[in-house]
């Protein structure tokens, strides 16, 4: 049986090749994938739709495992993903606009009997949203205006609460 590191390496190579059937073959049916702050998938049933949308919207999507640390039936995979949001479809509610992404994350992979039973994918969703243009760039005028509006709202709510007491 392949090692945990070999299985994780193979899985992430399938992701990078946009090989959904290859990804699905790595999963034990009835398992779960958690994309922290984004989505929960029944694995492998939801993979065709979710990853189909991802790959459709980012036709040049590539994911490279930077490092894999495995012990027993668990692995931690530090990865880097790049791609251009210029394809077809909708990803996480957004239509492609031509923006490029270059993000890093970590997946915590758990196996049973040589098959993946859970992945927790952790990435900086705010950074990804900024790169896509869904949120203003850090330090931009729009970013500062959003922070100022938030702070004004917070101060107003505090003032209203103090007046009620």
N, C-alpha and C positions, 0 to 999 in steps of 0.2 A: 504494500500500500504506500502511496506517495506520502511524503512528510507534510506537516502542516504548512511549512514554508513553501514547499513545491505547489501545494493546492492553492495557497494565497497568490503566489506568483502567476500561476496559470489563470486564475480568475481575473486578476487585474490586467493580464495580457489580453484576455477576451474583451474586457471593457474597452481597452485602448483600440482594439480592432473593430469595435462596435458589433461584436459577435454575440448577439442576444441568446441564440440557442446554446452557444458555448458557456455563457454565463449561467443560464438556467440549469445546465447539466451539472454545475458545481453545487447546486442546492439540494437539500433534503426537502421533499414536499411538506407543506404545512408550516414552514418556517417564517421568520419575520426579518425585515430590514427596517431600520430606523435612520432616517436622514434628519438629524437633530435640527429643529427649527423649520423643517421643510415638509416632510412627509413620512408616512409609515406605509410600508408595502407588505402585502402577503407575498412571500417568496415561495416559489417562483411565479405564481399566477399573475401578479401585477407587473412583472418585468417587461413584457412586450409593450404595454401601453406607456409606462413611465419612461423607460429607457428609449423606446421608439420616439417619444416626444423630444427627449433630450437630444438624441442623435439627429432627428429630423430638423430641429432648430439650430443645432451646431454641427453642420455636416463634416467639419474638419476636427471634431472633438478628439482630443488625445488625452489619455491619463497615463502617467508614468509613475510606477512605484519607485520612490526615492530610497526607501529602506524598509525592510521587513524584519521584525523581531518576533520569533515564535517560541513558544514553550508549551509542551503538551498539545492540547487541542485548541489553543488560542494563539492568535497572531495580532500584532499591531502593525499597520501598514501606513507609512507616511507617504503621501502621494502629491503629485502636482498635476493639475489639469489645465489645458489650454483649448481655446476654440474661438470661432467667430460666430456670433449670433446672427447669421444671415440666411438661414434655411427657411423651411416651411413649418407651419403649425404654431402651437402655443406651448410655452414652457413656464410652469408655475404662474400662469395667468398673463404672461407677457408675450407679445408678438415680436419676432426677430426685427432688429433695427440696425444690424451691421456692426454692433459693438464687439470688441474682443475681450475675452477673459483670460486671466492667468492667476489661478488660485491654488492654494495648498490646503490639505486637510489630513485627517487621520481616520482610518477605519479600524475598528476593533472587531475582529473576526473570530467567531466561535464555531468549531466543528464538532460533529459527532459521527463516528464511523466513516471518516473520510469525506463527509459532505458538510457544507456550510449550513448551520441552523440559525445563526443570527449575525447580522452586521449592524454595528452602530457607526454611522458615518458622521464625522464632526468637521465642519468647515465654517469659515467666517461668512455667513450669509449677507451681512451688511456690506462687506467688501465686494462680494459678488454683485450685489444690487447696485453699488456705486459704479463698478466697472461696466455694468449693463446700461447705466444711465437712469435707472429706476429711482435712485436716491442721489441727491446732489453730491458732488465731489467733496471730500473732507477739506475743510478750511475755505471753501468757496463762499461767495456772497450768499448764495441760496442756502448753504449749510448753516451759516451764521444766522441767517434770517429764521430758519426753522428752529434753531436753538433758542433764539430770542423769543419767538412765538411760544414755544414750550415753557420757557421760564416765566413769561407774562401770564400764561394760563395757570401755572403752578402758584404764582404769587396771588392771583385773583381768587383762586380756590381757597388758599390759606386765609386771605382777608375775609371772604364770605363766611368761612367756618368760625373765625374769631368773632365776627359780628353776631352770629347766631348764639354764641355762648355768652 
